[in-house]
Amino acid sequence: MFNRIRISTTLFLILILCGVLQIAVMACHFGHFAMVFRV
């Protein structure tokens, strides 16, 4: 039982990490485009 909970928690954390990384990449691209348009 505990093993299954730990596996699901690990998968959940990995999903959250992927989401955060995707948001960070999008924010970086958005900032880059904003700088390009500003120039």
C-alpha positions as CSV (number, residue, x, y, z in Angstrom):
1,M,0.0,0.0,0.0
2,F,2.7,2.5,1.0
3,N,4.8,1.6,-2.0
4,R,1.9,2.4,-4.4
5,I,1.3,5.7,-2.6
6,R,5.0,6.6,-2.9
7,I,5.0,5.8,-6.6
8,S,1.9,7.9,-7.3
9,T,3.4,10.7,-5.3
10,T,6.6,10.6,-7.2
11,L,4.7,10.6,-10.5
12,F,2.7,13.6,-9.3
13,L,5.8,15.5,-8.3
14,I,7.4,14.8,-11.7
15,L,4.3,16.1,-13.4
16,I,4.4,19.3,-11.3
17,L,8.1,19.7,-12.1
18,C,7.4,19.3,-15.9
19,G,4.6,21.9,-15.6
20,V,6.8,24.4,-13.8
21,L,9.6,23.9,-16.3
22,Q,7.2,24.5,-19.2
23,I,5.8,27.7,-17.6
24,A,9.4,28.9,-17.0
25,V,10.3,28.2,-20.6
26,M,7.2,30.0,-21.8
27,A,7.9,33.0,-19.6
28,C,11.5,33.2,-20.9
29,H,10.2,33.1,-24.5
30,F,7.5,35.7,-23.7
31,G,10.1,38.0,-22.2
32,H,12.4,37.5,-25.2
33,F,9.5,38.4,-27.6
34,A,8.6,41.4,-25.5
35,M,12.2,42.6,-25.7
36,V,12.3,42.1,-29.5
37,F,9.0,44.0,-30.0
38,R,10.2,46.8,-27.7
39,V,13.3,47.4,-29.8
